[in-house]
Amino acid sequence: MGLTLGLVWIAGAGAAGFETRAASPAPELKAHDLTGASRTLADYRGKVVLLNFWATWCPPCQREMPSLERLRTKMAGRPLEIVAISSAETPDEVNAYLSKMKLGFPVLLDTDSSNTRRWKVFALPTTFVLDAQGRVRHVLTGPAEWDEGEALAVAESMLAELPAPVKQAK
């Protein structure tokens, strides 16, 4: 008998507000991408990470995805990584969605919901903002327009904490 994970989706157009947390170590993340390659948070160390738990059946998640892609484009060349984790869905379900919505950031699979449980995600979408050391700094339950307003300000503030790149002498 399998464990059923009851997730709710959050209705609404905008962010309900970020929960700022004291820098705490992030829970473990072990997932596979759509090619079957294993991924962990260590793969993204040194970058600010937006870790977005979502599902293809979740209307607020569907509305949020284009803004995450716009943010990825806006932040190109900067140390920001957007990682989407599809909760309790098969690769076929995710690939069907991605055939209509082209995304340039990694999509990981959490088919058994082990990551969703470990991260204590109870509603979709839920996004964790991690610093370059892999610590949880902000959490947002519900959708956001990631390329504007409060969400963009959170991303920019996290990037501002990183040391400036060292210029190479010519």
GUBA-479886 format. One record per residue: residue number from 1; residue in one letter; x, y, z of N, C-alpha, C in turn. Coordinates in Angstrom, 1 decimal. Layout:
# residues N
<atom NUM, A, <X, Y, Z>, <X, Y, Z>, <X, Y, Z>>
...
END
This chain:
# residues 170
<atom 1, M, <0.9, -1.2, 0.0>, <0.0, 0.0, 0.0>, <0.9, 1.2, 0.0>>
<atom 2, G, <0.7, 2.1, -0.9>, <1.5, 3.3, -1.1>, <1.0, 4.4, -0.1>>
<atom 3, L, <2.0, 5.3, 0.1>, <1.6, 6.5, 1.0>, <1.1, 7.6, 0.0>>
<atom 4, T, <-0.1, 8.0, 0.4>, <-0.7, 9.1, -0.4>, <-0.3, 10.4, 0.2>>
<atom 5, L, <0.2, 11.4, -0.6>, <0.5, 12.7, -0.1>, <-0.5, 13.6, -0.5>>
<atom 6, G, <-1.2, 14.3, 0.4>, <-2.2, 15.2, 0.1>, <-1.6, 16.6, 0.0>>
<atom 7, L, <-1.6, 17.1, -1.2>, <-1.1, 18.5, -1.4>, <-2.3, 19.4, -1.9>>
<atom 8, V, <-2.2, 20.6, -1.4>, <-3.2, 21.5, -1.9>, <-2.5, 22.5, -2.8>>
<atom 9, W, <-3.3, 23.2, -3.7>, <-2.7, 24.3, -4.4>, <-3.3, 25.5, -3.9>>
<atom 10, I, <-2.5, 26.6, -4.0>, <-2.9, 27.9, -3.5>, <-3.4, 28.7, -4.6>>
<atom 11, A, <-4.6, 29.2, -4.5>, <-5.2, 30.1, -5.5>, <-4.7, 31.5, -5.2>>
<atom 12, G, <-4.8, 32.3, -6.2>, <-4.5, 33.7, -6.1>, <-3.5, 34.1, -7.1>>
<atom 13, A, <-3.4, 35.4, -7.4>, <-2.5, 35.8, -8.5>, <-1.2, 36.3, -8.0>>
<atom 14, G, <-1.1, 36.7, -6.8>, <0.2, 37.3, -6.3>, <0.7, 36.6, -5.1>>
<atom 15, A, <1.9, 37.0, -4.7>, <2.6, 36.4, -3.6>, <1.9, 36.9, -2.3>>
<atom 16, A, <1.8, 35.9, -1.3>, <1.2, 36.3, 0.0>, <2.2, 36.9, 0.9>>
<atom 17, G, <3.5, 36.9, 0.5>, <4.6, 37.4, 1.3>, <5.6, 36.3, 1.6>>
<atom 18, F, <6.8, 36.7, 1.6>, <7.9, 35.8, 1.9>, <8.1, 35.6, 3.4>>
<atom 19, E, <8.4, 34.4, 3.8>, <8.8, 34.1, 5.2>, <10.3, 34.1, 5.2>>
<atom 20, T, <10.9, 35.1, 5.9>, <12.3, 35.1, 6.0>, <12.8, 34.3, 7.2>>
<atom 21, R, <13.8, 33.5, 6.9>, <14.3, 32.5, 8.0>, <15.7, 32.8, 8.3>>
<atom 22, A, <16.1, 32.5, 9.5>, <17.5, 32.5, 9.9>, <18.2, 31.5, 9.0>>
<atom 23, A, <19.4, 31.8, 8.5>, <20.0, 30.9, 7.6>, <20.2, 29.5, 8.3>>
<atom 24, S, <19.5, 28.5, 7.8>, <19.5, 27.2, 8.3>, <19.8, 26.2, 7.2>>
<atom 25, P, <20.6, 25.1, 7.5>, <20.9, 24.2, 6.5>, <19.7, 23.6, 5.8>>
<atom 26, A, <19.7, 23.5, 4.5>, <18.6, 23.0, 3.8>, <18.5, 21.5, 4.0>>
<atom 27, P, <17.3, 21.0, 3.9>, <17.1, 19.5, 4.0>, <17.8, 18.9, 2.8>>
<atom 28, E, <18.1, 17.6, 2.9>, <18.7, 16.9, 1.8>, <17.8, 16.9, 0.5>>
<atom 29, L, <18.4, 17.0, -0.6>, <17.6, 16.9, -1.9>, <18.3, 15.9, -2.7>>
<atom 30, K, <17.5, 14.8, -3.1>, <18.0, 13.8, -4.0>, <16.9, 13.6, -5.0>>
<atom 31, A, <17.2, 13.9, -6.3>, <16.2, 13.8, -7.3>, <16.9, 13.5, -8.6>>
<atom 32, H, <16.1, 13.1, -9.6>, <16.6, 12.9, -11.0>, <16.0, 13.9, -11.9>>
<atom 33, D, <16.8, 14.3, -12.9>, <16.2, 15.2, -13.9>, <15.5, 14.3, -15.0>>
<atom 34, L, <15.1, 14.9, -16.0>, <14.3, 14.2, -17.0>, <15.1, 13.3, -17.9>>
<atom 35, T, <16.5, 13.4, -17.8>, <17.3, 12.5, -18.5>, <17.7, 11.3, -17.7>>
<atom 36, G, <17.3, 11.3, -16.4>, <17.6, 10.3, -15.4>, <18.9, 10.5, -14.6>>
<atom 37, A, <19.5, 11.7, -14.8>, <20.7, 12.0, -14.1>, <20.4, 12.4, -12.7>>
<atom 38, S, <21.1, 11.9, -11.7>, <20.9, 12.2, -10.3>, <21.4, 13.7, -10.0>>
<atom 39, R, <20.6, 14.4, -9.2>, <20.9, 15.7, -8.8>, <20.8, 15.9, -7.3>>
<atom 40, T, <21.7, 16.7, -6.7>, <21.6, 17.1, -5.3>, <21.8, 18.6, -5.2>>
<atom 41, L, <21.6, 19.2, -4.0>, <21.9, 20.6, -3.9>, <23.3, 21.0, -4.1>>
<atom 42, A, <24.2, 20.0, -3.9>, <25.7, 20.3, -4.1>, <25.9, 20.7, -5.5>>
<atom 43, D, <25.1, 20.3, -6.5>, <25.3, 20.6, -7.9>, <25.1, 22.1, -8.1>>
<atom 44, Y, <24.5, 22.8, -7.2>, <24.2, 24.2, -7.4>, <24.9, 25.1, -6.3>>
<atom 45, R, <25.9, 24.5, -5.6>, <26.6, 25.3, -4.6>, <27.3, 26.5, -5.2>>
<atom 46, G, <27.3, 27.6, -4.5>, <28.0, 28.8, -5.0>, <27.0, 29.7, -5.7>>
<atom 47, K, <25.8, 29.3, -5.9>, <24.8, 30.1, -6.5>, <23.6, 30.3, -5.6>>
<atom 48, V, <22.8, 31.4, -5.8>, <21.5, 31.5, -5.2>, <20.6, 30.6, -5.9>>
<atom 49, V, <19.8, 29.8, -5.2>, <18.9, 28.8, -5.8>, <17.5, 29.1, -5.4>>
<atom 50, L, <16.6, 29.2, -6.4>, <15.2, 29.2, -6.2>, <14.7, 27.8, -6.4>>
<atom 51, L, <14.3, 27.1, -5.4>, <13.9, 25.7, -5.4>, <12.3, 25.7, -5.4>>
<atom 52, N, <11.7, 25.4, -6.5>, <10.3, 25.6, -6.7>, <9.6, 24.2, -6.7>>
<atom 53, F, <8.8, 23.9, -5.7>, <8.0, 22.6, -5.7>, <6.7, 23.0, -6.4>>
<atom 54, W, <6.3, 22.2, -7.4>, <5.1, 22.4, -8.3>, <4.6, 21.1, -8.8>>
<atom 55, A, <3.5, 21.2, -9.5>, <2.9, 20.1, -10.3>, <2.2, 20.6, -11.5>>
<atom 56, T, <2.1, 19.8, -12.5>, <1.5, 20.2, -13.8>, <0.0, 20.4, -13.6>>
<atom 57, W, <-0.6, 19.7, -12.6>, <-2.1, 19.8, -12.5>, <-2.5, 21.0, -11.6>>
<atom 58, C, <-1.5, 21.8, -11.1>, <-1.8, 22.9, -10.2>, <-1.9, 24.2, -11.0>>
<atom 59, P, <-3.1, 24.8, -11.1>, <-3.3, 26.0, -11.9>, <-2.3, 27.2, -11.4>>
<atom 60, P, <-2.2, 27.5, -10.1>, <-1.2, 28.5, -9.8>, <0.2, 28.2, -10.2>>
<atom 61, C, <0.6, 27.0, -10.1>, <1.9, 26.6, -10.6>, <2.1, 26.9, -12.1>>
<atom 62, Q, <1.1, 26.5, -12.8>, <1.1, 26.8, -14.3>, <1.2, 28.2, -14.6>>
<atom 63, R, <0.5, 29.1, -13.8>, <0.6, 30.5, -14.1>, <2.0, 31.1, -13.7>>
<atom 64, E, <2.6, 30.5, -12.7>, <3.9, 31.0, -12.2>, <5.0, 30.6, -13.1>>
<atom 65, M, <5.0, 29.5, -13.8>, <6.1, 29.0, -14.5>, <6.7, 30.0, -15.6>>
<atom 66, P, <5.8, 30.7, -16.3>, <6.4, 31.7, -17.3>, <7.2, 32.8, -16.6>>
<atom 67, S, <6.8, 33.2, -15.4>, <7.6, 34.3, -14.7>, <8.9, 33.7, -14.2>>
<atom 68, L, <9.0, 32.5, -13.8>, <10.3, 31.9, -13.5>, <11.2, 31.8, -14.7>>
<atom 69, E, <10.6, 31.5, -15.9>, <11.4, 31.5, -17.1>, <11.9, 32.9, -17.5>>
<atom 70, R, <11.0, 33.9, -17.3>, <11.4, 35.3, -17.5>, <12.5, 35.7, -16.6>>
<atom 71, L, <12.4, 35.3, -15.3>, <13.5, 35.6, -14.4>, <14.8, 35.0, -14.8>>
<atom 72, R, <14.7, 33.7, -15.2>, <15.9, 33.1, -15.7>, <16.6, 33.8, -16.8>>
<atom 73, T, <15.8, 34.3, -17.8>, <16.3, 35.1, -18.9>, <16.9, 36.4, -18.4>>
<atom 74, K, <16.2, 37.1, -17.5>, <16.6, 38.4, -17.0>, <17.9, 38.3, -16.2>>
<atom 75, M, <18.1, 37.1, -15.6>, <19.3, 36.9, -14.7>, <20.4, 36.2, -15.4>>
<atom 76, A, <20.3, 36.0, -16.7>, <21.3, 35.2, -17.4>, <22.7, 35.8, -17.2>>
<atom 77, G, <23.7, 34.9, -16.9>, <25.0, 35.3, -16.6>, <25.3, 35.6, -15.1>>
<atom 78, R, <24.2, 35.6, -14.3>, <24.4, 35.9, -12.9>, <24.3, 34.6, -12.1>>
<atom 79, P, <24.8, 34.5, -10.9>, <24.9, 33.2, -10.2>, <23.5, 32.9, -9.5>>
<atom 80, L, <22.5, 32.7, -10.3>, <21.2, 32.4, -9.9>, <20.8, 31.1, -10.6>>
<atom 81, E, <20.3, 30.1, -9.9>, <19.8, 28.9, -10.5>, <18.4, 28.7, -10.1>>
<atom 82, I, <17.5, 28.5, -11.0>, <16.1, 28.1, -10.8>, <16.0, 26.6, -11.0>>
<atom 83, V, <15.4, 25.9, -10.0>, <15.3, 24.5, -10.1>, <13.8, 24.2, -9.7>>
<atom 84, A, <13.1, 23.5, -10.6>, <11.7, 23.2, -10.4>, <11.7, 21.7, -10.0>>
<atom 85, I, <10.9, 21.3, -9.0>, <10.8, 19.9, -8.6>, <9.3, 19.6, -8.7>>
<atom 86, S, <9.0, 18.7, -9.7>, <7.7, 18.2, -9.9>, <7.3, 17.2, -8.9>>
<atom 87, S, <6.3, 17.5, -8.1>, <5.9, 16.6, -7.0>, <4.9, 15.6, -7.4>>
<atom 88, A, <5.2, 14.3, -7.1>, <4.3, 13.2, -7.2>, <3.8, 13.0, -8.7>>
<atom 89, E, <4.6, 13.2, -9.7>, <4.2, 13.1, -11.0>, <5.2, 12.2, -11.8>>
<atom 90, T, <4.7, 11.6, -12.9>, <5.6, 10.7, -13.7>, <6.3, 11.5, -14.7>>
<atom 91, P, <7.4, 11.0, -15.2>, <8.1, 11.7, -16.3>, <7.2, 12.0, -17.5>>
<atom 92, D, <6.3, 11.1, -17.8>, <5.4, 11.3, -19.0>, <4.5, 12.5, -18.7>>
<atom 93, E, <4.0, 12.7, -17.5>, <3.2, 13.8, -17.2>, <3.9, 15.1, -17.3>>
<atom 94, V, <5.2, 15.1, -16.8>, <6.0, 16.3, -16.8>, <6.4, 16.7, -18.3>>
<atom 95, N, <6.8, 15.7, -19.0>, <7.2, 15.9, -20.4>, <6.1, 16.4, -21.2>>
<atom 96, A, <4.9, 15.9, -21.0>, <3.7, 16.4, -21.7>, <3.5, 17.9, -21.5>>
<atom 97, Y, <3.7, 18.3, -20.2>, <3.5, 19.7, -19.9>, <4.7, 20.5, -20.6>>
<atom 98, L, <5.9, 20.0, -20.5>, <7.0, 20.8, -21.0>, <7.0, 20.8, -22.5>>
<atom 99, S, <6.3, 19.9, -23.2>, <6.2, 20.0, -24.6>, <5.4, 21.3, -25.0>>
<atom 100, K, <4.6, 21.8, -24.1>, <3.8, 23.0, -24.4>, <4.4, 24.3, -23.8>>
<atom 101, M, <5.2, 24.1, -22.7>, <5.8, 25.2, -21.9>, <7.3, 25.0, -21.9>>
<atom 102, K, <8.0, 25.7, -22.8>, <9.5, 25.5, -22.9>, <10.1, 26.2, -21.7>>
<atom 103, L, <10.9, 25.5, -20.9>, <11.6, 26.1, -19.8>, <13.1, 25.8, -19.9>>
<atom 104, G, <13.9, 26.8, -19.6>, <15.3, 26.7, -19.7>, <16.0, 26.4, -18.4>>
<atom 105, F, <15.3, 26.1, -17.4>, <15.9, 25.7, -16.1>, <15.7, 24.2, -15.8>>
<atom 106, P, <16.4, 23.6, -14.9>, <16.3, 22.2, -14.6>, <14.9, 21.9, -14.0>>
<atom 107, V, <14.3, 20.8, -14.4>, <13.1, 20.3, -13.8>, <13.5, 18.9, -13.3>>
<atom 108, L, <13.3, 18.7, -12.0>, <13.6, 17.5, -11.3>, <12.3, 16.7, -11.0>>
<atom 109, L, <12.4, 15.4, -10.9>, <11.3, 14.6, -10.6>, <11.3, 14.1, -9.1>>
<atom 110, D, <10.2, 14.3, -8.5>, <10.0, 13.7, -7.1>, <8.8, 12.8, -7.1>>
<atom 111, T, <9.0, 11.7, -7.9>, <7.8, 10.8, -8.2>, <7.3, 10.2, -7.0>>
<atom 112, D, <8.1, 9.9, -6.0>, <7.6, 9.3, -4.7>, <7.3, 10.3, -3.6>>
<atom 113, S, <7.5, 11.6, -3.9>, <7.2, 12.7, -2.9>, <8.2, 12.6, -1.7>>
<atom 114, S, <9.3, 11.9, -1.8>, <10.2, 11.9, -0.7>, <10.8, 13.3, -0.4>>
<atom 115, N, <11.2, 14.0, -1.4>, <11.7, 15.4, -1.2>, <10.6, 16.3, -0.7>>
<atom 116, T, <9.4, 16.2, -1.3>, <8.3, 17.0, -0.9>, <8.0, 16.9, 0.6>>
<atom 117, R, <8.1, 15.6, 1.1>, <7.9, 15.4, 2.6>, <9.1, 15.9, 3.4>>
<atom 118, R, <10.3, 15.6, 2.9>, <11.5, 16.0, 3.6>, <11.6, 17.5, 3.8>>
<atom 119, W, <11.1, 18.3, 2.8>, <11.1, 19.7, 2.8>, <9.9, 20.3, 3.5>>
<atom 120, K, <9.0, 19.4, 3.9>, <7.7, 19.8, 4.6>, <6.9, 20.8, 3.7>>
<atom 121, V, <6.7, 20.4, 2.5>, <5.9, 21.1, 1.5>, <4.5, 20.6, 1.7>>
<atom 122, F, <3.5, 21.5, 2.0>, <2.1, 21.0, 2.2>, <1.2, 21.7, 1.2>>
<atom 123, A, <1.7, 22.6, 0.4>, <0.9, 23.3, -0.6>, <1.8, 23.6, -1.8>>
<atom 124, L, <1.2, 23.7, -3.0>, <1.9, 24.0, -4.2>, <1.3, 25.2, -4.8>>
<atom 125, P, <2.1, 26.1, -5.4>, <3.6, 26.0, -5.4>, <4.2, 26.5, -4.0>>
<atom 126, T, <5.3, 25.9, -3.7>, <6.1, 26.4, -2.6>, <7.6, 26.6, -3.1>>
<atom 127, T, <8.2, 27.7, -2.8>, <9.5, 28.0, -3.3>, <10.4, 28.4, -2.1>>
<atom 128, F, <11.6, 27.7, -2.1>, <12.6, 28.0, -1.1>, <13.7, 28.8, -1.8>>
<atom 129, V, <14.2, 29.8, -1.2>, <15.3, 30.6, -1.7>, <16.5, 30.3, -0.8>>
<atom 130, L, <17.5, 29.7, -1.5>, <18.7, 29.3, -0.8>, <19.9, 30.2, -1.1>>
<atom 131, D, <20.7, 30.4, -0.1>, <21.9, 31.2, -0.4>, <23.0, 30.4, -1.0>>
<atom 132, A, <24.1, 30.9, -1.4>, <25.2, 30.2, -2.1>, <25.8, 29.1, -1.3>>
<atom 133, Q, <25.6, 29.1, 0.1>, <26.1, 28.0, 0.9>, <25.0, 26.9, 1.1>>
<atom 134, G, <23.9, 27.0, 0.4>, <22.9, 26.0, 0.4>, <22.0, 26.1, 1.7>>
<atom 135, R, <21.9, 27.3, 2.2>, <21.0, 27.5, 3.4>, <19.7, 28.1, 3.0>>
<atom 136, V, <18.6, 27.7, 3.6>, <17.3, 28.2, 3.4>, <17.3, 29.6, 4.0>>
<atom 137, R, <16.9, 30.6, 3.2>, <16.8, 32.0, 3.7>, <15.4, 32.6, 3.6>>
<atom 138, H, <14.6, 32.2, 2.6>, <13.3, 32.7, 2.4>, <12.4, 31.5, 1.9>>
<atom 139, V, <11.1, 31.6, 2.3>, <10.2, 30.6, 1.8>, <8.9, 31.3, 1.4>>
<atom 140, L, <8.4, 30.9, 0.2>, <7.1, 31.5, -0.2>, <6.2, 30.3, -0.5>>
<atom 141, T, <5.0, 30.3, 0.1>, <4.0, 29.3, -0.2>, <2.9, 30.1, -1.0>>
<atom 142, G, <2.8, 29.6, -2.2>, <1.9, 30.3, -3.1>, <2.6, 30.8, -4.3>>
<atom 143, P, <1.9, 31.3, -5.3>, <2.5, 31.8, -6.6>, <3.1, 33.2, -6.4>>
<atom 144, A, <4.0, 33.5, -7.3>, <4.6, 34.8, -7.4>, <4.8, 35.2, -8.9>>
<atom 145, E, <4.9, 36.4, -9.2>, <5.5, 36.9, -10.4>, <7.0, 37.1, -10.2>>
<atom 146, W, <7.8, 36.2, -10.5>, <9.2, 36.2, -10.1>, <10.1, 37.2, -10.7>>
<atom 147, D, <9.6, 37.8, -11.8>, <10.5, 38.8, -12.5>, <10.1, 40.2, -12.2>>
<atom 148, E, <9.3, 40.4, -11.1>, <8.9, 41.8, -10.7>, <8.6, 41.8, -9.2>>
<atom 149, G, <8.5, 43.0, -8.7>, <8.0, 43.2, -7.3>, <8.8, 42.5, -6.2>>
<atom 150, E, <8.1, 42.1, -5.2>, <8.7, 41.5, -4.0>, <9.6, 40.3, -4.4>>
<atom 151, A, <9.1, 39.4, -5.2>, <9.9, 38.2, -5.6>, <11.2, 38.6, -6.2>>
<atom 152, L, <11.2, 39.5, -7.2>, <12.5, 40.0, -7.8>, <13.4, 40.6, -6.8>>
<atom 153, A, <12.8, 41.4, -5.9>, <13.6, 42.1, -4.8>, <14.3, 41.0, -3.9>>
<atom 154, V, <13.6, 40.0, -3.6>, <14.2, 38.9, -2.8>, <15.4, 38.3, -3.6>>
<atom 155, A, <15.2, 38.0, -4.8>, <16.3, 37.4, -5.6>, <17.5, 38.3, -5.7>>
<atom 156, E, <17.2, 39.6, -6.0>, <18.2, 40.6, -6.1>, <19.0, 40.8, -4.8>>
<atom 157, S, <18.3, 40.8, -3.7>, <18.9, 40.9, -2.4>, <19.9, 39.8, -2.1>>
<atom 158, M, <19.4, 38.6, -2.5>, <20.3, 37.4, -2.2>, <21.5, 37.5, -3.1>>
<atom 159, L, <21.4, 37.9, -4.4>, <22.5, 38.0, -5.3>, <23.5, 39.1, -4.8>>
<atom 160, A, <22.9, 40.2, -4.2>, <23.8, 41.3, -3.7>, <24.7, 40.8, -2.5>>
<atom 161, E, <24.3, 39.7, -1.8>, <25.1, 39.2, -0.7>, <26.4, 38.5, -1.2>>
<atom 162, L, <26.4, 38.1, -2.5>, <27.5, 37.3, -3.0>, <28.7, 38.3, -3.2>>
<atom 163, P, <29.9, 37.8, -3.0>, <31.1, 38.6, -3.3>, <31.2, 39.0, -4.8>>
<atom 164, A, <31.7, 40.2, -5.1>, <31.8, 40.6, -6.4>, <32.8, 39.7, -7.1>>
<atom 165, P, <32.6, 39.4, -8.4>, <33.6, 38.6, -9.1>, <34.9, 39.3, -9.2>>
<atom 166, V, <35.9, 38.5, -9.2>, <37.3, 39.1, -9.2>, <37.6, 39.3, -10.7>>
<atom 167, K, <38.1, 40.5, -11.0>, <38.4, 40.9, -12.4>, <39.8, 40.3, -12.7>>
<atom 168, Q, <40.0, 39.7, -13.8>, <41.3, 39.1, -14.2>, <42.1, 40.3, -14.9>>
<atom 169, A, <43.4, 40.3, -14.5>, <44.3, 41.3, -15.1>, <44.5, 40.9, -16.5>>
<atom 170, K, <44.7, 41.9, -17.4>, <44.9, 41.6, -18.8>, <46.4, 41.7, -19.1>>
END
